[in-house]
């Protein structure tokens, strides 16, 4: 790959995918899918022309992965929501790599409306959800479109398992 930033982004997407597949028990010790055709597997998405469909598909989420120093979370979240719509997925999040820490400590950001949808699906009150998944809330000014909720990637893996379990029941 001739573009070093693209190579860095691809490597980060692959780390996120691999970490989630391991944490969800979807791969064996060698990293091979236990059930290769399963829709539960976390996969890097192939780009489909001008309508980007996100970096990682882990139903019901589209993940947009970012390996950059300076955060632009509200902008990234708008991008992720658009990509989820393009892919036909109901939920979107952004995974931002943190320098010098393990992948499981990366930050996963959600819009407030996505966080509310997750809590409603799980039937979990705000305070309980924050405690279960280590969520922190960021409110930037009076524009609620710039507000977001953050969990670690490790906590996101637990949340994803719970969402999938609740989603299967409905």
WOMO-V837153 format. One line per field, one symbol per residue. phi: phi as a letter, one per 20 degrees, with the letter a starting at -180 (. if undefined). psi: psi as a letter, one per 20 degrees, with the letter a starting at -180 (. if undefined). burial: I if it has 24 or more other ideal C-beta (glycine too) atoms within 12 Angstrom, else O. Layout:
phi: ???
psi: ???
burial: ???
This chain:
phi: .eefffffffffgfffgffffffemecefenegfcgeffffecfeefcmfegdnecdcgedddddcdcfeecggfffffffffffgemdfccbdddfdfmcfgfefeddcfffffffffffemdfgffffffdmfcdcddmefffdebcccfffffgfffffffffffff
psi: phohhgggggggghgggggghghikiqahijqphnhjpihqpqpqpqmbinpkrgponpjqppoppmqgpqlggghgggggghgghikqhqqrpoopppjrqhijrppqqrhhggggggggikpqghgggghjkqqppooaioiijqrqprrhghhggggggghghhhh.
burial: OOOOOOOOIOOIIOIIIIIIIIIIOIIOOOOOOOOOOOOIIIIIIOOOOOOOIIIIIIIIIIIIIIIOOOIOIIOIIOIIIOIIOOIOIOIIIIIIIOOOOOIIIIIIIIIIOIIOIIIOIIOOOOOOIOOOIOIOOOOOOOOOOOIIIIIIIIIIIIIIIIIIOOIOOO
